[in-house]
């Protein structure tokens, strides 16, 4: 019974995340902030998308303790954090954003801009998410990839 509740919550989380990112034009905001501030895409994306994830988490789990349950790289480690499983000689896979309770969800962020190979970057994001899932540390992995290279992804993923 509990597992079904969490699966429904997961589907709702993904739906809300997807619609929020699109409606709020989050990836356009990230690019604009990067251009204005000179900060890296990764740092800006973690901050902006992390805020969206926190808002959705509070909406779905109002009884949850946000500070214990949501991790955004570079913004402190929550109490519920545990060291990832060692995988292929590395000290585990640390996601850009993670939800630790009630489900363990790793969220990987990446992009492909001018001068980047969109296909290679996307494949690396897939590999990192796959390793995270295979490690057993995460129940779900989500990849949020923004291709602003001007090249179609379909042609690059053959």
C-alpha positions as a Markdown table, in Angstrom:
| # | Residue | x | y | z |
|---|---|---|---|---|
| 1 | Unk | 0.0 | 0.0 | 0.0 |
| 2 | Unk | 2.8 | 2.4 | 0.9 |
| 3 | Unk | 4.7 | 1.6 | -2.3 |
| 4 | Unk | 1.6 | 2.5 | -4.4 |
| 5 | Unk | 1.3 | 5.8 | -2.6 |
| 6 | Unk | 4.9 | 6.7 | -3.4 |
| 7 | Unk | 4.6 | 5.6 | -7.0 |
| 8 | Unk | 1.6 | 7.9 | -7.4 |
| 9 | Unk | 3.5 | 10.7 | -5.7 |
| 10 | Unk | 6.5 | 10.1 | -8.0 |
| 11 | Unk | 4.3 | 10.4 | -11.1 |
| 12 | Unk | 2.8 | 13.5 | -9.8 |
| 13 | Unk | 6.2 | 14.9 | -8.9 |
| 14 | Unk | 7.5 | 14.3 | -12.5 |
| 15 | Unk | 4.4 | 15.8 | -14.0 |
| 16 | Unk | 4.6 | 18.9 | -11.8 |
| 17 | Unk | 8.3 | 19.3 | -12.5 |
| 18 | Unk | 7.9 | 19.0 | -16.2 |
| 19 | Unk | 4.9 | 21.4 | -16.4 |
| 20 | Unk | 6.6 | 23.9 | -14.0 |
| 21 | Unk | 9.9 | 23.9 | -16.0 |
| 22 | Unk | 8.0 | 24.5 | -19.2 |
| 23 | Unk | 5.5 | 27.1 | -17.9 |
| 24 | Unk | 8.1 | 29.1 | -16.1 |
| 25 | Unk | 10.6 | 28.8 | -19.0 |
| 26 | Unk | 13.2 | 27.8 | -16.6 |
| 27 | Unk | 15.9 | 26.9 | -19.1 |
| 28 | Unk | 15.5 | 30.4 | -20.8 |
| 29 | Unk | 15.9 | 31.9 | -17.3 |
| 30 | Unk | 19.1 | 29.9 | -16.7 |
| 31 | Unk | 20.7 | 31.1 | -20.0 |
| 32 | Unk | 19.7 | 34.7 | -19.3 |
| 33 | Unk | 21.2 | 34.5 | -15.8 |
| 34 | Unk | 24.4 | 32.9 | -17.1 |
| 35 | Unk | 24.8 | 35.7 | -19.7 |
| 36 | Unk | 24.1 | 38.4 | -17.1 |
| 37 | Unk | 26.2 | 37.1 | -14.2 |
| 38 | Unk | 29.0 | 35.1 | -15.9 |
| 39 | Unk | 28.4 | 32.2 | -13.5 |
| 40 | Unk | 28.6 | 28.7 | -14.9 |
| 41 | Unk | 25.5 | 27.0 | -16.4 |
| 42 | Unk | 25.7 | 24.3 | -13.8 |
| 43 | Unk | 25.7 | 26.6 | -10.8 |
| 44 | Unk | 22.8 | 28.7 | -12.1 |
| 45 | Unk | 20.8 | 25.6 | -13.1 |
| 46 | Unk | 21.2 | 24.0 | -9.7 |
| 47 | Unk | 20.0 | 27.2 | -8.0 |
| 48 | Unk | 17.0 | 27.8 | -10.2 |
| 49 | Unk | 15.9 | 24.2 | -10.7 |
| 50 | Unk | 16.6 | 23.5 | -7.0 |
| 51 | Unk | 14.1 | 26.2 | -6.1 |
| 52 | Unk | 11.5 | 24.6 | -8.3 |
| 53 | Unk | 12.1 | 21.2 | -6.9 |
| 54 | Unk | 11.8 | 22.5 | -3.3 |
| 55 | Unk | 8.5 | 24.3 | -4.1 |
| 56 | Unk | 7.1 | 21.1 | -5.7 |
| 57 | Unk | 8.3 | 19.0 | -2.7 |
| 58 | Unk | 6.6 | 21.3 | -0.3 |
| 59 | Unk | 3.4 | 21.1 | -2.4 |
| 60 | Unk | 3.4 | 17.3 | -2.5 |
| 61 | Unk | 4.8 | 16.6 | 1.0 |
| 62 | Unk | 3.8 | 19.5 | 3.2 |
| 63 | Unk | 4.5 | 17.4 | 6.3 |
| 64 | Unk | 8.0 | 16.7 | 5.1 |
| 65 | Unk | 11.0 | 18.4 | 6.4 |
| 66 | Unk | 12.5 | 20.2 | 3.4 |
| 67 | Unk | 15.9 | 20.8 | 5.0 |
| 68 | Unk | 16.3 | 17.1 | 5.7 |
| 69 | Unk | 14.8 | 15.8 | 2.4 |
| 70 | Unk | 16.1 | 18.0 | -0.5 |
| 71 | Unk | 19.8 | 18.2 | -1.4 |
| 72 | Unk | 21.1 | 20.7 | -4.0 |
| 73 | Unk | 24.8 | 20.5 | -4.7 |
| 74 | Unk | 26.7 | 23.4 | -3.3 |
| 75 | Unk | 23.9 | 24.4 | -0.8 |
| 76 | Unk | 24.7 | 22.2 | 2.2 |
| 77 | Unk | 24.2 | 18.6 | 3.0 |
| 78 | Unk | 20.9 | 17.5 | 4.6 |
| 79 | Unk | 20.7 | 15.4 | 7.7 |
| 80 | Unk | 19.3 | 12.4 | 5.8 |
| 81 | Unk | 22.3 | 12.4 | 3.4 |
| 82 | Unk | 24.3 | 9.2 | 3.3 |
| 83 | Unk | 27.5 | 8.6 | 1.4 |
| 84 | Unk | 26.8 | 7.1 | -2.0 |
| 85 | Unk | 27.8 | 3.5 | -2.8 |
| 86 | Unk | 31.3 | 3.2 | -4.3 |
| 87 | Unk | 31.0 | 2.4 | -7.9 |
| 88 | Unk | 33.8 | 1.5 | -10.4 |
| 89 | Unk | 36.5 | 2.8 | -8.2 |
| 90 | Unk | 34.8 | 6.2 | -7.6 |
| 91 | Unk | 33.3 | 7.4 | -4.3 |
| 92 | Unk | 29.8 | 7.1 | -5.7 |
| 93 | Unk | 27.6 | 9.2 | -7.9 |
| 94 | Unk | 26.6 | 12.5 | -6.3 |
| 95 | Unk | 23.6 | 14.0 | -8.2 |
| 96 | Unk | 23.1 | 17.7 | -8.8 |
| 97 | Unk | 19.8 | 17.6 | -6.9 |
| 98 | Unk | 18.4 | 14.9 | -4.8 |
| 99 | Unk | 15.2 | 14.1 | -2.9 |
| 100 | Unk | 16.0 | 11.9 | 0.1 |
| 101 | Unk | 12.6 | 11.3 | 1.6 |
| 102 | Unk | 10.1 | 9.7 | 1.2 |
| 103 | Unk | 11.7 | 8.3 | -2.1 |
| 104 | Unk | 15.3 | 8.6 | -3.1 |
| 105 | Unk | 15.4 | 10.5 | -6.4 |
| 106 | Unk | 18.6 | 11.7 | -8.1 |
| 107 | Unk | 18.3 | 14.5 | -10.6 |
| 108 | Unk | 21.1 | 15.1 | -13.1 |
| 109 | Unk | 21.4 | 18.4 | -14.9 |
| 110 | Unk | 23.4 | 19.0 | -18.0 |
| 111 | Unk | 23.3 | 21.0 | -21.2 |
| 112 | Unk | 24.8 | 21.5 | -24.6 |
| 113 | Unk | 25.6 | 25.0 | -25.8 |
| 114 | Unk | 27.7 | 26.4 | -28.5 |
| 115 | Unk | 31.0 | 24.5 | -28.8 |
| 116 | Unk | 29.6 | 21.4 | -27.0 |
| 117 | Unk | 28.7 | 18.1 | -28.6 |
| 118 | Unk | 25.0 | 17.6 | -27.6 |
| 119 | Unk | 25.1 | 13.9 | -28.3 |
| 120 | Unk | 28.2 | 13.3 | -26.2 |
| 121 | Unk | 26.9 | 15.4 | -23.3 |
| 122 | Unk | 23.5 | 13.7 | -23.3 |
| 123 | Unk | 25.1 | 10.3 | -23.4 |
| 124 | Unk | 27.3 | 11.2 | -20.4 |
| 125 | Unk | 24.2 | 12.4 | -18.5 |
| 126 | Unk | 22.5 | 9.1 | -19.3 |
| 127 | Unk | 25.5 | 7.2 | -18.1 |
| 128 | Unk | 25.8 | 9.1 | -14.8 |
| 129 | Unk | 22.1 | 8.6 | -14.1 |
| 130 | Unk | 22.4 | 4.9 | -15.0 |
| 131 | Unk | 25.3 | 4.5 | -12.6 |
| 132 | Unk | 23.4 | 6.2 | -9.9 |
| 133 | Unk | 20.4 | 3.9 | -10.3 |
| 134 | Unk | 22.6 | 0.7 | -10.6 |
| 135 | Unk | 24.4 | 1.7 | -7.4 |
| 136 | Unk | 21.2 | 1.0 | -5.5 |
| 137 | Unk | 21.3 | 4.3 | -3.8 |
| 138 | Unk | 18.4 | 5.8 | -5.7 |
| 139 | Unk | 14.9 | 4.7 | -6.4 |
| 140 | Unk | 14.5 | 6.9 | -9.4 |
| 141 | Unk | 16.8 | 9.1 | -11.6 |
| 142 | Unk | 15.7 | 12.0 | -13.6 |
| 143 | Unk | 17.8 | 13.8 | -16.3 |
| 144 | Unk | 17.0 | 17.4 | -17.2 |
| 145 | Unk | 19.0 | 18.2 | -20.3 |
| 146 | Unk | 18.9 | 21.5 | -22.1 |
| 147 | Unk | 20.1 | 21.5 | -25.7 |
| 148 | Unk | 20.8 | 25.1 | -26.8 |
| 149 | Unk | 23.6 | 24.2 | -29.2 |
| 150 | Unk | 21.4 | 24.9 | -32.3 |
| 151 | Unk | 21.8 | 21.3 | -33.5 |
| 152 | Unk | 19.1 | 18.7 | -33.4 |
| 153 | Unk | 19.6 | 15.9 | -30.9 |
| 154 | Unk | 18.1 | 13.2 | -33.1 |
| 155 | Unk | 21.0 | 13.5 | -35.6 |
| 156 | Unk | 23.6 | 13.4 | -32.8 |
| 157 | Unk | 22.3 | 10.3 | -31.1 |
| 158 | Unk | 22.7 | 7.8 | -33.9 |
